[in-house]
Amino acid sequence: MVGINGIGGVPEPKGERPAKVREKERDVAQVTAQRDGVVISSEAQAAAKLANSLQSLSLQSGVRTDRVDAAREHLASGQYKNPDVVAKVAERVSKYLP
């Protein structure tokens, strides 16, 4: 039986790559995967911890909304820009920071 084996007798290329190429690609992928990583800065970790603390505080029922509203009004009016007030607030807040 006579058959045509590609153009000019050259067989059609196969869809897979030679074994050496496949092994090299796999090795490159493994090395790349080993180098990938995530580094979270200490500032971001502290911000996340603070956000979690604030969220847990907001979930507590003991929050006095009248005091929170008064503090917001003082912030908006600029009363907390007084250096004595800033120092006192910083002193009180620092108790809760690690």
DSSP file (Angstrom, degrees, kcal/mol; ACC not computed):
  #  RESIDUE AA STRUCTURE BP1 BP2  ACC     N-H-->O    O-->H-N    N-H-->O    O-->H-N    TCO  KAPPA ALPHA  PHI   PSI    X-CA   Y-CA   Z-CA
    1    1 A M              0   0    0      0, 0.0     2,-0.4     0, 0.0     0, 0.0   0.000 360.0 360.0 360.0 137.2    0.0    0.0    0.0
    2    2 A V        +     0   0    0      2,-0.0     2,-0.3     0, 0.0     0, 0.0  -0.861 360.0 171.9-106.6 135.0    1.3    3.4   -0.9
    3    3 A G        -     0   0    0     -2,-0.4     2,-0.6     2,-0.0     0, 0.0  -0.955  34.4-113.9-139.8 160.0    0.7    6.4    1.3
    4    4 A I        -     0   0    0     -2,-0.3     2,-0.7     1,-0.0     3,-0.1  -0.831  22.3-165.7 -95.8 126.2    1.8   10.0    1.5
    5    5 A N        -     0   0    0     -2,-0.6    -1,-0.0     1,-0.3    -2,-0.0  -0.671  58.0 -59.6-111.9  74.9    3.8   10.7    4.6
    6    6 A G  S >  S-     0   0    0     -2,-0.7     3,-0.9     3,-0.1     2,-0.4  -0.198  91.3 -36.2  78.7-176.2    3.8   14.6    4.7
    7    7 A I  G >  S-     0   0    0      3,-0.3     3,-1.5     1,-0.3    -3,-0.0  -0.697 130.9  -2.1 -84.2 127.8    5.2   16.9    2.1
    8    8 A G  G 3  S-     0   0    0     -2,-0.4    -1,-0.3     1,-0.3    -2,-0.1   0.737 128.8 -63.5  66.4  22.9    8.2   15.5    0.3
    9    9 A G  G <  S+     0   0    0     -3,-0.9    -1,-0.3     1,-0.3    -3,-0.1   0.483 100.9 134.1  82.7   0.7    8.3   12.4    2.5
   10   10 A V    <   -     0   0    0     -3,-1.5    -3,-0.3     1,-0.1    -1,-0.3  -0.736  57.9-120.9 -86.4 127.5    8.9   14.5    5.7
   11   11 A P        -     0   0    0      0, 0.0    -5,-0.1     0, 0.0     3,-0.1  -0.306  31.4 -97.2 -67.3 151.9    6.6   13.3    8.5
   12   12 A E        -     0   0    0      1,-0.1     2,-0.1    -6,-0.0    -6,-0.0  -0.395  46.9-103.6 -63.8 141.5    4.2   15.8   10.1
   13   13 A P        -     0   0    0      0, 0.0     2,-0.2     0, 0.0    -1,-0.1  -0.386  33.2-123.4 -69.4 147.6    5.6   17.4   13.3
   14   14 A K        -     0   0    0      2,-0.2     0, 0.0     1,-0.1     0, 0.0  -0.546  14.6-122.8 -87.8 156.9    4.2   16.1   16.6
   15   15 A G  S    S+     0   0    0     -2,-0.2     2,-0.2     2,-0.1    -1,-0.1   0.617  85.4  80.5 -76.3 -13.0    2.6   18.4   19.1
   16   16 A E  S    S-     0   0    0      1,-0.1    -2,-0.2     6,-0.0     3,-0.1  -0.614  76.2-122.6 -98.5 158.3    4.9   17.5   22.0
   17   17 A R        -     0   0    0     -2,-0.2    -1,-0.1     1,-0.1    -2,-0.1  -0.516  38.5 -85.1 -92.2 160.6    8.4   18.8   22.7
   18   18 A P     >  -     0   0    0      0, 0.0     4,-2.1     0, 0.0     3,-0.4  -0.252  42.1-110.3 -61.7 155.9   11.5   16.7   23.0
   19   19 A A  H  > S+     0   0    0      1,-0.2     4,-2.6     2,-0.2     5,-0.2   0.861 116.0  56.3 -58.8 -39.2   12.1   15.3   26.5
   20   20 A K  H  > S+     0   0    0      1,-0.2     4,-2.2     2,-0.2    -1,-0.2   0.893 108.4  47.4 -62.5 -39.1   15.2   17.5   27.1
   21   21 A V  H  > S+     0   0    0     -3,-0.4     4,-2.5     2,-0.2    -1,-0.2   0.916 111.8  50.0 -68.2 -43.2   13.1   20.7   26.5
   22   22 A R  H  X S+     0   0    0     -4,-2.1     4,-2.2     1,-0.2    -2,-0.2   0.921 111.8  48.1 -61.0 -43.9   10.3   19.5   28.7
   23   23 A E  H  X S+     0   0    0     -4,-2.6     4,-2.4     2,-0.2    -1,-0.2   0.902 111.4  50.4 -63.8 -41.2   12.7   18.7   31.6
   24   24 A K  H  X S+     0   0    0     -4,-2.2     4,-2.4     2,-0.2    -1,-0.2   0.920 110.6  48.9 -63.9 -43.4   14.5   22.1   31.2
   25   25 A E  H  X S+     0   0    0     -4,-2.5     4,-2.2     1,-0.2    -1,-0.2   0.900 111.5  49.9 -62.6 -40.4   11.1   24.0   31.3
   26   26 A R  H  X S+     0   0    0     -4,-2.2     4,-2.2     2,-0.2    -2,-0.2   0.910 110.8  49.4 -64.7 -42.2   10.1   22.0   34.4
   27   27 A D  H  X S+     0   0    0     -4,-2.4     4,-2.3     2,-0.2    -2,-0.2   0.905 110.8  49.7 -63.8 -41.6   13.4   22.8   36.1
   28   28 A V  H  X S+     0   0    0     -4,-2.4     4,-2.4     1,-0.2    -1,-0.2   0.901 110.5  50.8 -63.5 -40.9   13.1   26.5   35.3
   29   29 A A  H  X S+     0   0    0     -4,-2.2     4,-2.3     1,-0.2    -1,-0.2   0.888 110.0  49.7 -64.8 -38.9    9.5   26.5   36.7
   30   30 A Q  H  X S+     0   0    0     -4,-2.2     4,-1.8     2,-0.2    -2,-0.2   0.918 111.5  47.8 -66.9 -42.5   10.7   24.9   39.9
   31   31 A V  H  X S+     0   0    0     -4,-2.3     4,-1.4     2,-0.2    -2,-0.2   0.912 112.7  49.4 -64.5 -42.0   13.5   27.4   40.4
   32   32 A T  H  X S+     0   0    0     -4,-2.4     4,-1.4     1,-0.2     3,-0.3   0.908 109.5  51.5 -63.0 -42.3   11.1   30.3   39.7
   33   33 A A  H  < S+     0   0    0     -4,-2.3    -1,-0.2     1,-0.2    -2,-0.2   0.848 107.6  53.2 -64.7 -33.3    8.6   28.9   42.2
   34   34 A Q  H  < S+     0   0    0     -4,-1.8    -1,-0.2     1,-0.2    -2,-0.2   0.805 110.1  47.7 -71.4 -28.6   11.3   28.6   44.8
   35   35 A R  H  < S+     0   0    0     -4,-1.4    -1,-0.2    -3,-0.3    -2,-0.2   0.718  90.7  96.2 -85.3 -21.7   12.3   32.3   44.4
   36   36 A D     <  +     0   0    0     -4,-1.4     2,-0.3    -5,-0.1    -3,-0.0  -0.409  50.9 137.1 -69.1 143.3    8.7   33.7   44.5
   37   37 A G        -     0   0    0     -2,-0.1     2,-0.4     2,-0.0    -2,-0.0  -0.982  45.9-117.2-173.6 171.1    7.6   35.0   47.8
   38   38 A V        -     0   0    0     -2,-0.3     2,-0.5     2,-0.0    -2,-0.0  -0.983  18.0-167.0-125.3 132.9    5.8   37.7   49.8
   39   39 A V        -     0   0    0     -2,-0.4     2,-0.6     0, 0.0    -2,-0.0  -0.983   7.4-158.0-121.2 121.8    7.4   39.9   52.3
   40   40 A I        -     0   0    0     -2,-0.5    -2,-0.0     4,-0.0     5,-0.0  -0.878  20.9-126.6-102.2 124.4    5.1   42.0   54.5
   41   41 A S     >  -     0   0    0     -2,-0.6     4,-2.1     1,-0.1     5,-0.2  -0.192  17.8-116.4 -67.5 159.2    6.7   45.0   56.1
   42   42 A S  H  > S+     0   0    0      1,-0.2     4,-2.4     2,-0.2     5,-0.2   0.839 116.7  56.4 -65.2 -32.0    6.6   45.7   59.8
   43   43 A E  H  > S+     0   0    0      2,-0.2     4,-2.4     1,-0.2    -1,-0.2   0.912 107.7  47.3 -65.5 -41.5    4.5   48.8   59.1
   44   44 A A  H  > S+     0   0    0      2,-0.2     4,-2.3     1,-0.2    -2,-0.2   0.881 111.7  51.0 -67.2 -37.4    1.9   46.8   57.2
   45   45 A Q  H  X S+     0   0    0     -4,-2.1     4,-2.2     2,-0.2    -2,-0.2   0.910 111.5  47.5 -65.1 -41.4    1.8   44.2   60.0
   46   46 A A  H  X S+     0   0    0     -4,-2.4     4,-2.4     2,-0.2    -2,-0.2   0.897 111.4  50.8 -66.0 -39.9    1.3   46.9   62.6
   47   47 A A  H  X S+     0   0    0     -4,-2.4     4,-2.5     2,-0.2    -2,-0.2   0.893 110.5  49.3 -64.7 -39.2   -1.4   48.6   60.5
   48   48 A A  H  X S+     0   0    0     -4,-2.3     4,-2.4     2,-0.2    -2,-0.2   0.901 111.0  49.8 -66.1 -40.2   -3.2   45.2   60.2
   49   49 A K  H  X S+     0   0    0     -4,-2.2     4,-2.2     2,-0.2    -2,-0.2   0.911 112.2  47.6 -64.6 -41.6   -3.0   44.7   63.9
   50   50 A L  H  X S+     0   0    0     -4,-2.4     4,-2.7     2,-0.2     5,-0.2   0.907 110.9  51.4 -65.4 -41.9   -4.3   48.1   64.6
   51   51 A A  H  X S+     0   0    0     -4,-2.5     4,-2.3     1,-0.2    -2,-0.2   0.903 110.5  49.0 -62.4 -41.0   -7.2   47.6   62.1
   52   52 A N  H  X S+     0   0    0     -4,-2.4     4,-2.3     2,-0.2    -1,-0.2   0.897 111.3  50.0 -64.9 -39.8   -8.1   44.3   63.8
   53   53 A S  H  X S+     0   0    0     -4,-2.2     4,-2.1     2,-0.2    -2,-0.2   0.925 111.7  47.6 -63.9 -44.7   -8.0   46.0   67.2
   54   54 A L  H  X S+     0   0    0     -4,-2.7     4,-2.2     1,-0.2    -2,-0.2   0.883 111.3  51.4 -64.1 -38.2  -10.3   48.8   66.0
   55   55 A Q  H  X S+     0   0    0     -4,-2.3     4,-1.2    -5,-0.2    -1,-0.2   0.912 109.8  48.6 -66.5 -41.1  -12.7   46.3   64.4
   56   56 A S  H  X S+     0   0    0     -4,-2.3     4,-0.6     1,-0.2    -1,-0.2   0.860 111.0  51.8 -67.9 -33.2  -12.9   44.3   67.6
   57   57 A L  H >< S+     0   0    0     -4,-2.1     3,-0.8     1,-0.2    -1,-0.2   0.892 106.6  52.9 -67.1 -38.8  -13.6   47.5   69.6
   58   58 A S  H 3< S+     0   0    0     -4,-2.2    -1,-0.2     1,-0.2    -2,-0.2   0.767 104.7  56.5 -69.6 -22.4  -16.3   48.5   67.2
   59   59 A L  H 3< S+     0   0    0     -4,-1.2    -1,-0.2    -5,-0.1    -2,-0.2   0.665  87.9  95.3 -80.9 -16.5  -18.0   45.2   67.7
   60   60 A Q  S X< S-     0   0    0     -3,-0.8     3,-0.7    -4,-0.6    -3,-0.0  -0.480  72.8-140.2 -75.9 147.0  -18.2   45.6   71.4
   61   61 A S  T 3  S+     0   0    0      1,-0.2    -1,-0.1    -2,-0.1    -3,-0.0   0.577  89.7  78.9 -83.4  -8.9  -21.5   47.0   72.8
   62   62 A G  T 3   +     0   0    0     -5,-0.1     2,-0.4     2,-0.1    -1,-0.2   0.332  61.3 121.9 -83.3   8.9  -19.7   49.3   75.4
   63   63 A V    <   -     0   0    0     -3,-0.7     2,-1.0    -6,-0.2     3,-0.1  -0.584  59.1-140.9 -75.9 127.2  -18.8   52.0   72.8
   64   64 A R    >>  -     0   0    0     -2,-0.4     4,-1.9     1,-0.2     3,-0.5  -0.775  13.5-168.6 -92.4 103.8  -20.2   55.3   73.8
   65   65 A T  H 3> S+     0   0    0     -2,-1.0     4,-2.6     1,-0.2     5,-0.2   0.793  83.8  61.1 -65.4 -28.5  -21.4   56.9   70.6
   66   66 A D  H 3> S+     0   0    0      2,-0.2     4,-1.9     1,-0.2    -1,-0.2   0.894 107.3  45.1 -65.2 -38.1  -22.0   60.3   72.3
   67   67 A R  H <> S+     0   0    0     -3,-0.5     4,-2.4     2,-0.2    -2,-0.2   0.880 112.6  51.1 -71.1 -37.8  -18.2   60.4   73.2
   68   68 A V  H  X S+     0   0    0     -4,-1.9     4,-2.2     2,-0.2    -2,-0.2   0.923 110.9  48.2 -64.3 -43.9  -17.2   59.3   69.7
   69   69 A D  H  X S+     0   0    0     -4,-2.6     4,-2.1     1,-0.2    -2,-0.2   0.895 110.9  51.1 -63.5 -40.1  -19.4   62.0   68.1
   70   70 A A  H  X S+     0   0    0     -4,-1.9     4,-2.3     1,-0.2    -1,-0.2   0.909 109.5  50.5 -63.8 -41.3  -18.0   64.6   70.5
   71   71 A A  H  X S+     0   0    0     -4,-2.4     4,-2.3     1,-0.2    -2,-0.2   0.896 108.8  52.0 -63.7 -39.6  -14.4   63.6   69.5
   72   72 A R  H  X S+     0   0    0     -4,-2.2     4,-2.5     2,-0.2    -1,-0.2   0.902 109.3  49.7 -63.1 -40.2  -15.3   63.8   65.8
   73   73 A E  H  X S+     0   0    0     -4,-2.1     4,-2.1     2,-0.2    -2,-0.2   0.909 110.2  50.4 -64.6 -41.5  -16.6   67.3   66.3
   74   74 A H  H  X>S+     0   0    0     -4,-2.3     5,-1.7     2,-0.2     4,-0.9   0.894 111.4  48.9 -63.1 -39.6  -13.4   68.3   68.2
   75   75 A L  H ><5S+     0   0    0     -4,-2.3     3,-0.6     1,-0.2    -2,-0.2   0.928 111.4  49.2 -64.2 -44.6  -11.3   66.9   65.4
   76   76 A A  H 3<5S+     0   0    0     -4,-2.5    -2,-0.2     1,-0.2    -1,-0.2   0.857 112.1  48.0 -64.2 -35.6  -13.3   68.8   62.7
   77   77 A S  H 3<5S-     0   0    0     -4,-2.1    -1,-0.2    -5,-0.2    -2,-0.2   0.605 112.4-117.8 -83.3 -11.0  -13.1   72.1   64.6
   78   78 A G  T X<5S+     0   0    0     -4,-0.9     3,-1.5    -3,-0.6    -3,-0.2   0.604  71.8 133.7  88.2  11.4   -9.3   71.8   65.1
   79   79 A Q  G > < +     0   0    0     -5,-1.7     3,-0.9     1,-0.3    -4,-0.2   0.760  67.5  61.4 -66.7 -23.5   -9.4   71.7   69.0
   80   80 A Y  G 3  S+     0   0    0     -6,-0.7    -1,-0.3     1,-0.2    -5,-0.1   0.387  81.6  82.5 -85.8   5.7   -7.0   68.7   69.0
   81   81 A K  G <   +     0   0    0     -3,-1.5    -1,-0.2     4,-0.1    -2,-0.1   0.551  62.7 110.6 -84.0  -6.8   -4.3   70.7   67.3
   82   82 A N  S <> S-     0   0    0     -3,-0.9     4,-2.5    -4,-0.1     3,-0.3  -0.520  74.0-133.5 -65.4 128.9   -3.3   72.2   70.6
   83   83 A P  H  > S+     0   0    0      0, 0.0     4,-2.3     0, 0.0     5,-0.2   0.840 104.9  53.2 -57.7 -35.2    0.2   70.8   71.6
   84   84 A D  H  > S+     0   0    0      2,-0.2     4,-2.0     1,-0.2     5,-0.1   0.910 111.0  46.1 -66.4 -40.4   -1.0   70.0   75.1
   85   85 A V  H  > S+     0   0    0     -3,-0.3     4,-2.7     2,-0.2     5,-0.2   0.908 111.4  52.3 -67.5 -41.7   -4.0   68.1   73.8
   86   86 A V  H  X S+     0   0    0     -4,-2.5     4,-2.5     1,-0.2    -2,-0.2   0.914 110.2  48.5 -60.2 -43.8   -1.8   66.2   71.3
   87   87 A A  H  X S+     0   0    0     -4,-2.3     4,-2.1     2,-0.2    -1,-0.2   0.906 112.5  48.0 -64.0 -41.8    0.7   65.2   74.0
   88   88 A K  H  X S+     0   0    0     -4,-2.0     4,-2.1     2,-0.2    -2,-0.2   0.915 112.9  47.5 -66.6 -43.2   -2.1   64.0   76.3
   89   89 A V  H  X S+     0   0    0     -4,-2.7     4,-2.7     1,-0.2     5,-0.2   0.917 111.8  50.6 -63.8 -43.3   -3.8   62.0   73.5
   90   90 A A  H  X S+     0   0    0     -4,-2.5     4,-2.1    -5,-0.2    -1,-0.2   0.892 109.4  51.8 -62.0 -39.6   -0.5   60.4   72.5
   91   91 A E  H  X S+     0   0    0     -4,-2.1     4,-0.5     2,-0.2    -1,-0.2   0.921 113.4  43.6 -62.5 -44.4    0.2   59.4   76.1
   92   92 A R  H >< S+     0   0    0     -4,-2.1     3,-0.7     1,-0.2     4,-0.3   0.891 114.9  47.9 -70.4 -39.7   -3.2   57.7   76.4
   93   93 A V  H >< S+     0   0    0     -4,-2.7     3,-1.7     1,-0.2     4,-0.5   0.852 100.1  66.8 -69.9 -33.7   -3.1   56.0   73.0
   94   94 A S  H >< S+     0   0    0     -4,-2.1     3,-0.6     1,-0.3    -1,-0.2   0.721  87.9  68.7 -63.3 -20.2    0.5   54.7   73.6
   95   95 A K  T << S+     0   0    0     -3,-0.7    -1,-0.3    -4,-0.5    -2,-0.2   0.809 102.0  46.2 -65.3 -28.5   -0.8   52.4   76.4
   96   96 A Y  T <  S+     0   0    0     -3,-1.7    -1,-0.2    -4,-0.3    -2,-0.2   0.508  96.3  87.4 -95.1  -5.9   -2.7   50.4   73.8
   97   97 A L    <         0   0    0     -3,-0.6   -47,-0.0    -4,-0.5     0, 0.0  -0.716 360.0 360.0 -96.0 145.6    0.2   50.0   71.3
   98   98 A P              0   0    0      0, 0.0    -1,-0.1     0, 0.0    -4,-0.1   0.506 360.0 360.0 -71.0 360.0    2.8   47.2   71.6
